[in-house]
Amino acid sequence: MVTRPDSRDSPHLFGLGLKEMLTDEITSDLRATRDQALAAAQRLKRPTTLRLVSKGIRYGSITANPDGSVDTS
């Protein structure tokens, strides 16, 4: 059995493994959006705000600053 190094190898009882895979995908999507916002803020040298959306679910927005900090409020 091949596993990913970041997985917890949860049992696939009652669909729990599938739920964990979905949360991993959503987390990856949101982190990618954060990284895009940070790259844009540093390139443009001004705060950049992007919407946080994954799998059709809206999670608000994130503002990245040119200094590398983020505002998730």
CHARMM internal coordinates of N, CA and C (Angstrom, degrees):
IC EDIT
DIST 1 N 1 CA 1.4436
DIST 1 CA 1 C 1.5353
ANGL 1 N 1 CA 1 C 108.54
DIST 1 C 2 N 1.3133
ANGL 1 CA 1 C 2 N 116.57
DIHE 1 N 1 CA 1 C 2 N 129.66
DIST 2 N 2 CA 1.4508
ANGL 1 C 2 N 2 CA 121.74
DIHE 1 CA 1 C 2 N 2 CA 179.27
DIST 2 CA 2 C 1.5204
ANGL 2 N 2 CA 2 C 108.60
DIHE 1 C 2 N 2 CA 2 C -99.13
DIST 2 C 3 N 1.3307
ANGL 2 CA 2 C 3 N 115.85
DIHE 2 N 2 CA 2 C 3 N 131.16
DIST 3 N 3 CA 1.4615
ANGL 2 C 3 N 3 CA 119.69
DIHE 2 CA 2 C 3 N 3 CA 178.49
DIST 3 CA 3 C 1.5156
ANGL 3 N 3 CA 3 C 109.21
DIHE 2 C 3 N 3 CA 3 C -125.30
DIST 3 C 4 N 1.3090
ANGL 3 CA 3 C 4 N 114.54
DIHE 3 N 3 CA 3 C 4 N 155.77
DIST 4 N 4 CA 1.4566
ANGL 3 C 4 N 4 CA 119.98
DIHE 3 CA 3 C 4 N 4 CA 175.42
DIST 4 CA 4 C 1.5203
ANGL 4 N 4 CA 4 C 108.02
DIHE 3 C 4 N 4 CA 4 C -80.69
DIST 4 C 5 N 1.3307
ANGL 4 CA 4 C 5 N 117.26
DIHE 4 N 4 CA 4 C 5 N 146.63
DIST 5 N 5 CA 1.4650
ANGL 4 C 5 N 5 CA 118.58
DIHE 4 CA 4 C 5 N 5 CA -179.39
DIST 5 CA 5 C 1.5215
ANGL 5 N 5 CA 5 C 114.32
DIHE 4 C 5 N 5 CA 5 C -64.42
DIST 5 C 6 N 1.3532
ANGL 5 CA 5 C 6 N 118.21
DIHE 5 N 5 CA 5 C 6 N -22.88
DIST 6 N 6 CA 1.4578
ANGL 5 C 6 N 6 CA 119.52
DIHE 5 CA 5 C 6 N 6 CA -178.65
DIST 6 CA 6 C 1.5312
ANGL 6 N 6 CA 6 C 113.16
DIHE 5 C 6 N 6 CA 6 C -95.88
DIST 6 C 7 N 1.3273
ANGL 6 CA 6 C 7 N 117.04
DIHE 6 N 6 CA 6 C 7 N 5.51
DIST 7 N 7 CA 1.4687
ANGL 6 C 7 N 7 CA 118.41
DIHE 6 CA 6 C 7 N 7 CA -179.39
DIST 7 CA 7 C 1.5259
ANGL 7 N 7 CA 7 C 109.73
DIHE 6 C 7 N 7 CA 7 C -91.12
DIST 7 C 8 N 1.3106
ANGL 7 CA 7 C 8 N 115.14
DIHE 7 N 7 CA 7 C 8 N 157.69
DIST 8 N 8 CA 1.4598
ANGL 7 C 8 N 8 CA 119.85
DIHE 7 CA 7 C 8 N 8 CA -179.89
DIST 8 CA 8 C 1.5112
ANGL 8 N 8 CA 8 C 111.42
DIHE 7 C 8 N 8 CA 8 C -99.14
DIST 8 C 9 N 1.3216
ANGL 8 CA 8 C 9 N 117.86
DIHE 8 N 8 CA 8 C 9 N 3.05
DIST 9 N 9 CA 1.4647
ANGL 8 C 9 N 9 CA 122.52
DIHE 8 CA 8 C 9 N 9 CA -179.30
DIST 9 CA 9 C 1.5175
ANGL 9 N 9 CA 9 C 111.87
DIHE 8 C 9 N 9 CA 9 C 54.91
DIST 9 C 10 N 1.3274
ANGL 9 CA 9 C 10 N 116.17
DIHE 9 N 9 CA 9 C 10 N 47.80
DIST 10 N 10 CA 1.4522
ANGL 9 C 10 N 10 CA 119.32
DIHE 9 CA 9 C 10 N 10 CA 179.21
DIST 10 CA 10 C 1.5272
ANGL 10 N 10 CA 10 C 109.48
DIHE 9 C 10 N 10 CA 10 C -69.13
DIST 10 C 11 N 1.3015
ANGL 10 CA 10 C 11 N 117.20
DIHE 10 N 10 CA 10 C 11 N 151.17
DIST 11 N 11 CA 1.4677
ANGL 10 C 11 N 11 CA 119.53
DIHE 10 CA 10 C 11 N 11 CA 179.43
DIST 11 CA 11 C 1.5249
ANGL 11 N 11 CA 11 C 110.47
DIHE 10 C 11 N 11 CA 11 C -68.71
DIST 11 C 12 N 1.2917
ANGL 11 CA 11 C 12 N 115.82
DIHE 11 N 11 CA 11 C 12 N 151.20
DIST 12 N 12 CA 1.4624
ANGL 11 C 12 N 12 CA 120.65
DIHE 11 CA 11 C 12 N 12 CA -178.88
DIST 12 CA 12 C 1.5249
ANGL 12 N 12 CA 12 C 111.14
DIHE 11 C 12 N 12 CA 12 C -94.41
DIST 12 C 13 N 1.3220
ANGL 12 CA 12 C 13 N 116.55
DIHE 12 N 12 CA 12 C 13 N 39.12
DIST 13 N 13 CA 1.4529
ANGL 12 C 13 N 13 CA 121.67
DIHE 12 CA 12 C 13 N 13 CA 178.49
DIST 13 CA 13 C 1.5132
ANGL 13 N 13 CA 13 C 109.82
DIHE 12 C 13 N 13 CA 13 C -83.53
DIST 13 C 14 N 1.3055
ANGL 13 CA 13 C 14 N 116.14
DIHE 13 N 13 CA 13 C 14 N 132.15
DIST 14 N 14 CA 1.4607
ANGL 13 C 14 N 14 CA 122.37
DIHE 13 CA 13 C 14 N 14 CA 175.35
DIST 14 CA 14 C 1.5257
ANGL 14 N 14 CA 14 C 112.85
DIHE 13 C 14 N 14 CA 14 C 55.56
DIST 14 C 15 N 1.3084
ANGL 14 CA 14 C 15 N 117.59
DIHE 14 N 14 CA 14 C 15 N 29.84
DIST 15 N 15 CA 1.4513
ANGL 14 C 15 N 15 CA 121.45
DIHE 14 CA 14 C 15 N 15 CA 175.92
DIST 15 CA 15 C 1.5134
ANGL 15 N 15 CA 15 C 115.38
DIHE 14 C 15 N 15 CA 15 C 79.82
DIST 15 C 16 N 1.3272
ANGL 15 CA 15 C 16 N 118.42
DIHE 15 N 15 CA 15 C 16 N 9.44
DIST 16 N 16 CA 1.4654
ANGL 15 C 16 N 16 CA 120.37
DIHE 15 CA 15 C 16 N 16 CA -178.26
DIST 16 CA 16 C 1.5199
ANGL 16 N 16 CA 16 C 111.82
DIHE 15 C 16 N 16 CA 16 C -63.77
DIST 16 C 17 N 1.3227
ANGL 16 CA 16 C 17 N 118.01
DIHE 16 N 16 CA 16 C 17 N -37.59
DIST 17 N 17 CA 1.4568
ANGL 16 C 17 N 17 CA 121.45
DIHE 16 CA 16 C 17 N 17 CA 178.71
DIST 17 CA 17 C 1.5137
ANGL 17 N 17 CA 17 C 111.32
DIHE 16 C 17 N 17 CA 17 C -63.50
DIST 17 C 18 N 1.3228
ANGL 17 CA 17 C 18 N 116.52
DIHE 17 N 17 CA 17 C 18 N -38.60
DIST 18 N 18 CA 1.4624
ANGL 17 C 18 N 18 CA 120.42
DIHE 17 CA 17 C 18 N 18 CA 179.02
DIST 18 CA 18 C 1.5268
ANGL 18 N 18 CA 18 C 111.25
DIHE 17 C 18 N 18 CA 18 C -66.72
DIST 18 C 19 N 1.3165
ANGL 18 CA 18 C 19 N 116.82
DIHE 18 N 18 CA 18 C 19 N -38.18
DIST 19 N 19 CA 1.4724
ANGL 18 C 19 N 19 CA 120.32
DIHE 18 CA 18 C 19 N 19 CA 177.85
DIST 19 CA 19 C 1.5200
ANGL 19 N 19 CA 19 C 110.17
DIHE 18 C 19 N 19 CA 19 C -64.80
DIST 19 C 20 N 1.3232
ANGL 19 CA 19 C 20 N 116.36
DIHE 19 N 19 CA 19 C 20 N -40.29
DIST 20 N 20 CA 1.4611
ANGL 19 C 20 N 20 CA 119.29
DIHE 19 CA 19 C 20 N 20 CA 179.43
DIST 20 CA 20 C 1.5271
ANGL 20 N 20 CA 20 C 110.38
DIHE 19 C 20 N 20 CA 20 C -66.11
DIST 20 C 21 N 1.3162
ANGL 20 CA 20 C 21 N 117.62
DIHE 20 N 20 CA 20 C 21 N -39.62
DIST 21 N 21 CA 1.4597
ANGL 20 C 21 N 21 CA 120.53
DIHE 20 CA 20 C 21 N 21 CA 177.50
DIST 21 CA 21 C 1.5264
ANGL 21 N 21 CA 21 C 110.64
DIHE 20 C 21 N 21 CA 21 C -61.92
DIST 21 C 22 N 1.3344
ANGL 21 CA 21 C 22 N 116.93
DIHE 21 N 21 CA 21 C 22 N -40.93
DIST 22 N 22 CA 1.4602
ANGL 21 C 22 N 22 CA 121.13
DIHE 21 CA 21 C 22 N 22 CA 178.67
DIST 22 CA 22 C 1.5282
ANGL 22 N 22 CA 22 C 110.76
DIHE 21 C 22 N 22 CA 22 C -63.04
DIST 22 C 23 N 1.3223
ANGL 22 CA 22 C 23 N 117.14
DIHE 22 N 22 CA 22 C 23 N -44.02
DIST 23 N 23 CA 1.4634
ANGL 22 C 23 N 23 CA 119.24
DIHE 22 CA 22 C 23 N 23 CA 179.21
DIST 23 CA 23 C 1.5281
ANGL 23 N 23 CA 23 C 111.32
DIHE 22 C 23 N 23 CA 23 C -65.11
DIST 23 C 24 N 1.3357
ANGL 23 CA 23 C 24 N 117.02
DIHE 23 N 23 CA 23 C 24 N -34.95
DIST 24 N 24 CA 1.4737
ANGL 23 C 24 N 24 CA 120.16
DIHE 23 CA 23 C 24 N 24 CA 175.65
DIST 24 CA 24 C 1.5230
ANGL 24 N 24 CA 24 C 110.89
DIHE 23 C 24 N 24 CA 24 C -62.33
DIST 24 C 25 N 1.3332
ANGL 24 CA 24 C 25 N 116.76
DIHE 24 N 24 CA 24 C 25 N -41.96
DIST 25 N 25 CA 1.4643
ANGL 24 C 25 N 25 CA 120.84
DIHE 24 CA 24 C 25 N 25 CA 179.63
DIST 25 CA 25 C 1.5268
ANGL 25 N 25 CA 25 C 111.33
DIHE 24 C 25 N 25 CA 25 C -65.83
DIST 25 C 26 N 1.3240
ANGL 25 CA 25 C 26 N 116.60
DIHE 25 N 25 CA 25 C 26 N -42.82
DIST 26 N 26 CA 1.4681
ANGL 25 C 26 N 26 CA 120.64
DIHE 25 CA 25 C 26 N 26 CA 179.15
DIST 26 CA 26 C 1.5234
ANGL 26 N 26 CA 26 C 110.15
DIHE 25 C 26 N 26 CA 26 C -63.62
DIST 26 C 27 N 1.3300
ANGL 26 CA 26 C 27 N 116.50
DIHE 26 N 26 CA 26 C 27 N -44.60
DIST 27 N 27 CA 1.4558
ANGL 26 C 27 N 27 CA 120.62
DIHE 26 CA 26 C 27 N 27 CA 178.62
DIST 27 CA 27 C 1.5215
ANGL 27 N 27 CA 27 C 111.08
DIHE 26 C 27 N 27 CA 27 C -59.61
DIST 27 C 28 N 1.3148
ANGL 27 CA 27 C 28 N 116.70
DIHE 27 N 27 CA 27 C 28 N -42.65
DIST 28 N 28 CA 1.4741
ANGL 27 C 28 N 28 CA 120.84
DIHE 27 CA 27 C 28 N 28 CA 178.27
DIST 28 CA 28 C 1.5177
ANGL 28 N 28 CA 28 C 111.15
DIHE 27 C 28 N 28 CA 28 C -62.46
DIST 28 C 29 N 1.3339
ANGL 28 CA 28 C 29 N 116.77
DIHE 28 N 28 CA 28 C 29 N -42.31
DIST 29 N 29 CA 1.4673
ANGL 28 C 29 N 29 CA 120.76
DIHE 28 CA 28 C 29 N 29 CA 178.38
DIST 29 CA 29 C 1.5305
ANGL 29 N 29 CA 29 C 111.24
DIHE 28 C 29 N 29 CA 29 C -61.47
DIST 29 C 30 N 1.3322
ANGL 29 CA 29 C 30 N 116.46
DIHE 29 N 29 CA 29 C 30 N -45.26
DIST 30 N 30 CA 1.4642
ANGL 29 C 30 N 30 CA 120.57
DIHE 29 CA 29 C 30 N 30 CA -177.75
DIST 30 CA 30 C 1.5271
ANGL 30 N 30 CA 30 C 111.35
DIHE 29 C 30 N 30 CA 30 C -68.07
DIST 30 C 31 N 1.3200
ANGL 30 CA 30 C 31 N 116.57
DIHE 30 N 30 CA 30 C 31 N -37.63
DIST 31 N 31 CA 1.4652
ANGL 30 C 31 N 31 CA 119.73
DIHE 30 CA 30 C 31 N 31 CA 176.86
DIST 31 CA 31 C 1.5233
ANGL 31 N 31 CA 31 C 111.01
DIHE 30 C 31 N 31 CA 31 C -66.48
DIST 31 C 32 N 1.3299
ANGL 31 CA 31 C 32 N 116.82
DIHE 31 N 31 CA 31 C 32 N -37.08
DIST 32 N 32 CA 1.4683
ANGL 31 C 32 N 32 CA 120.48
DIHE 31 CA 31 C 32 N 32 CA 177.99
DIST 32 CA 32 C 1.5256
ANGL 32 N 32 CA 32 C 110.32
DIHE 31 C 32 N 32 CA 32 C -64.48
DIST 32 C 33 N 1.3280
ANGL 32 CA 32 C 33 N 116.98
DIHE 32 N 32 CA 32 C 33 N -39.30
DIST 33 N 33 CA 1.4653
ANGL 32 C 33 N 33 CA 120.73
DIHE 32 CA 32 C 33 N 33 CA 176.95
DIST 33 CA 33 C 1.5267
ANGL 33 N 33 CA 33 C 110.23
DIHE 32 C 33 N 33 CA 33 C -63.76
DIST 33 C 34 N 1.3249
ANGL 33 CA 33 C 34 N 116.49
DIHE 33 N 33 CA 33 C 34 N -42.66
DIST 34 N 34 CA 1.4742
ANGL 33 C 34 N 34 CA 120.31
DIHE 33 CA 33 C 34 N 34 CA 176.75
DIST 34 CA 34 C 1.5305
ANGL 34 N 34 CA 34 C 110.44
DIHE 33 C 34 N 34 CA 34 C -58.82
DIST 34 C 35 N 1.3181
ANGL 34 CA 34 C 35 N 116.38
DIHE 34 N 34 CA 34 C 35 N -45.76
DIST 35 N 35 CA 1.4678
ANGL 34 C 35 N 35 CA 120.44
DIHE 34 CA 34 C 35 N 35 CA -179.80
DIST 35 CA 35 C 1.5284
ANGL 35 N 35 CA 35 C 111.72
DIHE 34 C 35 N 35 CA 35 C -63.32
DIST 35 C 36 N 1.3288
ANGL 35 CA 35 C 36 N 116.72
DIHE 35 N 35 CA 35 C 36 N -37.64
DIST 36 N 36 CA 1.4691
ANGL 35 C 36 N 36 CA 120.69
DIHE 35 CA 35 C 36 N 36 CA 177.36
DIST 36 CA 36 C 1.5273
ANGL 36 N 36 CA 36 C 110.63
DIHE 35 C 36 N 36 CA 36 C -65.21
DIST 36 C 37 N 1.3320
ANGL 36 CA 36 C 37 N 116.22
DIHE 36 N 36 CA 36 C 37 N -41.67
DIST 37 N 37 CA 1.4598
ANGL 36 C 37 N 37 CA 120.37
DIHE 36 CA 36 C 37 N 37 CA 179.88
DIST 37 CA 37 C 1.5286
ANGL 37 N 37 CA 37 C 110.60
DIHE 36 C 37 N 37 CA 37 C -64.80
DIST 37 C 38 N 1.3281
ANGL 37 CA 37 C 38 N 116.58
DIHE 37 N 37 CA 37 C 38 N -41.74
DIST 38 N 38 CA 1.4581
ANGL 37 C 38 N 38 CA 120.21
DIHE 37 CA 37 C 38 N 38 CA 178.93
DIST 38 CA 38 C 1.5260
ANGL 38 N 38 CA 38 C 111.50
DIHE 37 C 38 N 38 CA 38 C -63.95
DIST 38 C 39 N 1.3262
ANGL 38 CA 38 C 39 N 116.29
DIHE 38 N 38 CA 38 C 39 N -43.55
DIST 39 N 39 CA 1.4649
ANGL 38 C 39 N 39 CA 120.22
DIHE 38 CA 38 C 39 N 39 CA 179.50
DIST 39 CA 39 C 1.5299
ANGL 39 N 39 CA 39 C 110.92
DIHE 38 C 39 N 39 CA 39 C -62.91
DIST 39 C 40 N 1.3292
ANGL 39 CA 39 C 40 N 116.39
DIHE 39 N 39 CA 39 C 40 N -42.40
DIST 40 N 40 CA 1.4710
ANGL 39 C 40 N 40 CA 120.47
DIHE 39 CA 39 C 40 N 40 CA 179.79
DIST 40 CA 40 C 1.5276
ANGL 40 N 40 CA 40 C 111.01
DIHE 39 C 40 N 40 CA 40 C -65.80
DIST 40 C 41 N 1.3261
ANGL 40 CA 40 C 41 N 117.09
DIHE 40 N 40 CA 40 C 41 N -41.71
DIST 41 N 41 CA 1.4656
ANGL 40 C 41 N 41 CA 120.77
DIHE 40 CA 40 C 41 N 41 CA -179.51
DIST 41 CA 41 C 1.5232
ANGL 41 N 41 CA 41 C 110.97
DIHE 40 C 41 N 41 CA 41 C -63.47
DIST 41 C 42 N 1.3158
ANGL 41 CA 41 C 42 N 116.68
DIHE 41 N 41 CA 41 C 42 N -41.16
DIST 42 N 42 CA 1.4626
ANGL 41 C 42 N 42 CA 119.89
DIHE 41 CA 41 C 42 N 42 CA 179.55
DIST 42 CA 42 C 1.5291
ANGL 42 N 42 CA 42 C 111.15
DIHE 41 C 42 N 42 CA 42 C -70.34
DIST 42 C 43 N 1.3214
ANGL 42 CA 42 C 43 N 116.63
DIHE 42 N 42 CA 42 C 43 N -37.45
DIST 43 N 43 CA 1.4637
ANGL 42 C 43 N 43 CA 120.75
DIHE 42 CA 42 C 43 N 43 CA 179.57
DIST 43 CA 43 C 1.5289
ANGL 43 N 43 CA 43 C 111.26
DIHE 42 C 43 N 43 CA 43 C -68.84
DIST 43 C 44 N 1.3351
ANGL 43 CA 43 C 44 N 116.30
DIHE 43 N 43 CA 43 C 44 N -42.85
DIST 44 N 44 CA 1.4671
ANGL 43 C 44 N 44 CA 121.42
DIHE 43 CA 43 C 44 N 44 CA -177.16
DIST 44 CA 44 C 1.5240
ANGL 44 N 44 CA 44 C 113.16
DIHE 43 C 44 N 44 CA 44 C -86.46
DIST 44 C 45 N 1.3394
ANGL 44 CA 44 C 45 N 115.48
DIHE 44 N 44 CA 44 C 45 N -13.12
DIST 45 N 45 CA 1.4655
ANGL 44 C 45 N 45 CA 121.61
DIHE 44 CA 44 C 45 N 45 CA -179.22
DIST 45 CA 45 C 1.5366
ANGL 45 N 45 CA 45 C 112.80
DIHE 44 C 45 N 45 CA 45 C 59.29
DIST 45 C 46 N 1.3281
ANGL 45 CA 45 C 46 N 114.86
DIHE 45 N 45 CA 45 C 46 N 38.86
DIST 46 N 46 CA 1.4623
ANGL 45 C 46 N 46 CA 121.13
DIHE 45 CA 45 C 46 N 46 CA 175.88
DIST 46 CA 46 C 1.5289
ANGL 46 N 46 CA 46 C 108.52
DIHE 45 C 46 N 46 CA 46 C -156.24
DIST 46 C 47 N 1.3164
ANGL 46 CA 46 C 47 N 118.85
DIHE 46 N 46 CA 46 C 47 N 157.31
DIST 47 N 47 CA 1.4701
ANGL 46 C 47 N 47 CA 120.60
DIHE 46 CA 46 C 47 N 47 CA 178.61
DIST 47 CA 47 C 1.5330
ANGL 47 N 47 CA 47 C 111.17
DIHE 46 C 47 N 47 CA 47 C -57.85
DIST 47 C 48 N 1.3143
ANGL 47 CA 47 C 48 N 115.02
DIHE 47 N 47 CA 47 C 48 N 140.98
DIST 48 N 48 CA 1.4639
ANGL 47 C 48 N 48 CA 121.81
DIHE 47 CA 47 C 48 N 48 CA -179.84
DIST 48 CA 48 C 1.5152
ANGL 48 N 48 CA 48 C 109.06
DIHE 47 C 48 N 48 CA 48 C -128.67
DIST 48 C 49 N 1.3377
ANGL 48 CA 48 C 49 N 116.48
DIHE 48 N 48 CA 48 C 49 N 130.08
DIST 49 N 49 CA 1.4580
ANGL 48 C 49 N 49 CA 121.54
DIHE 48 CA 48 C 49 N 49 CA 179.71
DIST 49 CA 49 C 1.5275
ANGL 49 N 49 CA 49 C 109.61
DIHE 48 C 49 N 49 CA 49 C -112.70
DIST 49 C 50 N 1.3311
ANGL 49 CA 49 C 50 N 115.22
DIHE 49 N 49 CA 49 C 50 N 131.44
DIST 50 N 50 CA 1.4606
ANGL 49 C 50 N 50 CA 121.60
DIHE 49 CA 49 C 50 N 50 CA 175.85
DIST 50 CA 50 C 1.5246
ANGL 50 N 50 CA 50 C 109.21
DIHE 49 C 50 N 50 CA 50 C -127.43
DIST 50 C 51 N 1.3269
ANGL 50 CA 50 C 51 N 115.40
DIHE 50 N 50 CA 50 C 51 N 149.95
DIST 51 N 51 CA 1.4593
ANGL 50 C 51 N 51 CA 120.19
DIHE 50 CA 50 C 51 N 51 CA 176.30
DIST 51 CA 51 C 1.5234
ANGL 51 N 51 CA 51 C 109.39
DIHE 50 C 51 N 51 CA 51 C -78.47
DIST 51 C 52 N 1.3224
ANGL 51 CA 51 C 52 N 115.80
DIHE 51 N 51 CA 51 C 52 N 140.90
DIST 52 N 52 CA 1.4589
ANGL 51 C 52 N 52 CA 122.02
DIHE 51 CA 51 C 52 N 52 CA 176.53
DIST 52 CA 52 C 1.5228
ANGL 52 N 52 CA 52 C 108.48
DIHE 51 C 52 N 52 CA 52 C -96.20
DIST 52 C 53 N 1.3364
ANGL 52 CA 52 C 53 N 115.71
DIHE 52 N 52 CA 52 C 53 N 107.30
DIST 53 N 53 CA 1.4593
ANGL 52 C 53 N 53 CA 121.34
DIHE 52 CA 52 C 53 N 53 CA -178.40
DIST 53 CA 53 C 1.5242
ANGL 53 N 53 CA 53 C 108.33
DIHE 52 C 53 N 53 CA 53 C -136.07
DIST 53 C 54 N 1.3262
ANGL 53 CA 53 C 54 N 116.76
DIHE 53 N 53 CA 53 C 54 N 134.95
DIST 54 N 54 CA 1.4544
ANGL 53 C 54 N 54 CA 121.50
DIHE 53 CA 53 C 54 N 54 CA 174.86
DIST 54 CA 54 C 1.5135
ANGL 54 N 54 CA 54 C 108.91
DIHE 53 C 54 N 54 CA 54 C -150.05
DIST 54 C 55 N 1.3041
ANGL 54 CA 54 C 55 N 115.76
DIHE 54 N 54 CA 54 C 55 N 134.80
DIST 55 N 55 CA 1.4726
ANGL 54 C 55 N 55 CA 121.98
DIHE 54 CA 54 C 55 N 55 CA 178.70
DIST 55 CA 55 C 1.5247
ANGL 55 N 55 CA 55 C 112.11
DIHE 54 C 55 N 55 CA 55 C 55.66
DIST 55 C 56 N 1.3342
ANGL 55 CA 55 C 56 N 116.49
DIHE 55 N 55 CA 55 C 56 N 31.67
DIST 56 N 56 CA 1.4520
ANGL 55 C 56 N 56 CA 121.10
DIHE 55 CA 55 C 56 N 56 CA 178.79
DIST 56 CA 56 C 1.5170
ANGL 56 N 56 CA 56 C 114.51
DIHE 55 C 56 N 56 CA 56 C 79.41
DIST 56 C 57 N 1.3290
ANGL 56 CA 56 C 57 N 116.78
DIHE 56 N 56 CA 56 C 57 N 5.79
DIST 57 N 57 CA 1.4631
ANGL 56 C 57 N 57 CA 121.50
DIHE 56 CA 56 C 57 N 57 CA -179.97
DIST 57 CA 57 C 1.5224
ANGL 57 N 57 CA 57 C 108.18
DIHE 56 C 57 N 57 CA 57 C -104.98
DIST 57 C 58 N 1.3225
ANGL 57 CA 57 C 58 N 116.44
DIHE 57 N 57 CA 57 C 58 N 131.85
DIST 58 N 58 CA 1.4634
ANGL 57 C 58 N 58 CA 121.68
DIHE 57 CA 57 C 58 N 58 CA 179.78
DIST 58 CA 58 C 1.5189
ANGL 58 N 58 CA 58 C 109.65
DIHE 57 C 58 N 58 CA 58 C -94.09
DIST 58 C 59 N 1.3286
ANGL 58 CA 58 C 59 N 115.72
DIHE 58 N 58 CA 58 C 59 N 129.39
DIST 59 N 59 CA 1.4611
ANGL 58 C 59 N 59 CA 121.50
DIHE 58 CA 58 C 59 N 59 CA -178.91
DIST 59 CA 59 C 1.5187
ANGL 59 N 59 CA 59 C 112.35
DIHE 58 C 59 N 59 CA 59 C -113.74
DIST 59 C 60 N 1.3073
ANGL 59 CA 59 C 60 N 118.17
DIHE 59 N 59 CA 59 C 60 N 14.97
DIST 60 N 60 CA 1.4556
ANGL 59 C 60 N 60 CA 121.41
DIHE 59 CA 59 C 60 N 60 CA -179.13
DIST 60 CA 60 C 1.5075
ANGL 60 N 60 CA 60 C 110.60
DIHE 59 C 60 N 60 CA 60 C 99.51
DIST 60 C 61 N 1.3257
ANGL 60 CA 60 C 61 N 115.81
DIHE 60 N 60 CA 60 C 61 N -141.26
DIST 61 N 61 CA 1.4642
ANGL 60 C 61 N 61 CA 119.81
DIHE 60 CA 60 C 61 N 61 CA -178.55
DIST 61 CA 61 C 1.5192
ANGL 61 N 61 CA 61 C 109.47
DIHE 60 C 61 N 61 CA 61 C -143.74
DIST 61 C 62 N 1.3197
ANGL 61 CA 61 C 62 N 114.61
DIHE 61 N 61 CA 61 C 62 N 167.16
DIST 62 N 62 CA 1.4519
ANGL 61 C 62 N 62 CA 121.96
DIHE 61 CA 61 C 62 N 62 CA 177.95
DIST 62 CA 62 C 1.5203
ANGL 62 N 62 CA 62 C 107.47
DIHE 61 C 62 N 62 CA 62 C -134.41
DIST 62 C 63 N 1.3165
ANGL 62 CA 62 C 63 N 115.53
DIHE 62 N 62 CA 62 C 63 N 136.68
DIST 63 N 63 CA 1.4613
ANGL 62 C 63 N 63 CA 121.19
DIHE 62 CA 62 C 63 N 63 CA 176.64
DIST 63 CA 63 C 1.5164
ANGL 63 N 63 CA 63 C 108.73
DIHE 62 C 63 N 63 CA 63 C -113.70
DIST 63 C 64 N 1.3159
ANGL 63 CA 63 C 64 N 115.41
DIHE 63 N 63 CA 63 C 64 N 121.50
DIST 64 N 64 CA 1.4591
ANGL 63 C 64 N 64 CA 121.37
DIHE 63 CA 63 C 64 N 64 CA 178.49
DIST 64 CA 64 C 1.5211
ANGL 64 N 64 CA 64 C 109.07
DIHE 63 C 64 N 64 CA 64 C -102.59
DIST 64 C 65 N 1.3017
ANGL 64 CA 64 C 65 N 116.05
DIHE 64 N 64 CA 64 C 65 N 140.31
DIST 65 N 65 CA 1.4549
ANGL 64 C 65 N 65 CA 121.98
DIHE 64 CA 64 C 65 N 65 CA 179.64
DIST 65 CA 65 C 1.5318
ANGL 65 N 65 CA 65 C 110.06
DIHE 64 C 65 N 65 CA 65 C -107.43
DIST 65 C 66 N 1.3244
ANGL 65 CA 65 C 66 N 116.61
DIHE 65 N 65 CA 65 C 66 N 153.68
DIST 66 N 66 CA 1.4632
ANGL 65 C 66 N 66 CA 119.68
DIHE 65 CA 65 C 66 N 66 CA -178.34
DIST 66 CA 66 C 1.5289
ANGL 66 N 66 CA 66 C 114.28
DIHE 65 C 66 N 66 CA 66 C -58.89
DIST 66 C 67 N 1.3425
ANGL 66 CA 66 C 67 N 117.83
DIHE 66 N 66 CA 66 C 67 N -23.11
DIST 67 N 67 CA 1.4643
ANGL 66 C 67 N 67 CA 120.52
DIHE 66 CA 66 C 67 N 67 CA 179.94
DIST 67 CA 67 C 1.5358
ANGL 67 N 67 CA 67 C 112.89
DIHE 66 C 67 N 67 CA 67 C -81.11
DIST 67 C 68 N 1.3501
ANGL 67 CA 67 C 68 N 117.10
DIHE 67 N 67 CA 67 C 68 N -0.29
DIST 68 N 68 CA 1.4615
ANGL 67 C 68 N 68 CA 121.66
DIHE 67 CA 67 C 68 N 68 CA 178.25
DIST 68 CA 68 C 1.5071
ANGL 68 N 68 CA 68 C 114.65
DIHE 67 C 68 N 68 CA 68 C 96.98
DIST 68 C 69 N 1.3186
ANGL 68 CA 68 C 69 N 118.01
DIHE 68 N 68 CA 68 C 69 N -4.12
DIST 69 N 69 CA 1.4636
ANGL 68 C 69 N 69 CA 120.28
DIHE 68 CA 68 C 69 N 69 CA 177.45
DIST 69 CA 69 C 1.5257
ANGL 69 N 69 CA 69 C 109.99
DIHE 68 C 69 N 69 CA 69 C -84.18
DIST 69 C 70 N 1.3409
ANGL 69 CA 69 C 70 N 114.79
DIHE 69 N 69 CA 69 C 70 N 157.58
DIST 70 N 70 CA 1.4594
ANGL 69 C 70 N 70 CA 120.00
DIHE 69 CA 69 C 70 N 70 CA 179.24
DIST 70 CA 70 C 1.5230
ANGL 70 N 70 CA 70 C 109.84
DIHE 69 C 70 N 70 CA 70 C -129.22
DIST 70 C 71 N 1.3201
ANGL 70 CA 70 C 71 N 115.33
DIHE 70 N 70 CA 70 C 71 N 149.53
DIST 71 N 71 CA 1.4598
ANGL 70 C 71 N 71 CA 122.88
DIHE 70 CA 70 C 71 N 71 CA 176.81
DIST 71 CA 71 C 1.5135
ANGL 71 N 71 CA 71 C 106.76
DIHE 70 C 71 N 71 CA 71 C -116.36
DIST 71 C 72 N 1.3222
ANGL 71 CA 71 C 72 N 116.90
DIHE 71 N 71 CA 71 C 72 N 112.85
DIST 72 N 72 CA 1.4563
ANGL 71 C 72 N 72 CA 121.13
DIHE 71 CA 71 C 72 N 72 CA -179.17
DIST 72 CA 72 C 1.5262
ANGL 72 N 72 CA 72 C 112.71
DIHE 71 C 72 N 72 CA 72 C -103.60
DIST 72 C 73 N 1.3421
ANGL 72 CA 72 C 73 N 116.54
DIHE 72 N 72 CA 72 C 73 N 7.21
DIST 73 N 73 CA 1.4656
ANGL 72 C 73 N 73 CA 119.14
DIHE 72 CA 72 C 73 N 73 CA -178.47
DIST 73 CA 73 C 1.5133
ANGL 73 N 73 CA 73 C 107.99
DIHE 72 C 73 N 73 CA 73 C -71.67
END
COOR INIT
IC SEED 1 N 1 CA 1 C
IC BUILD
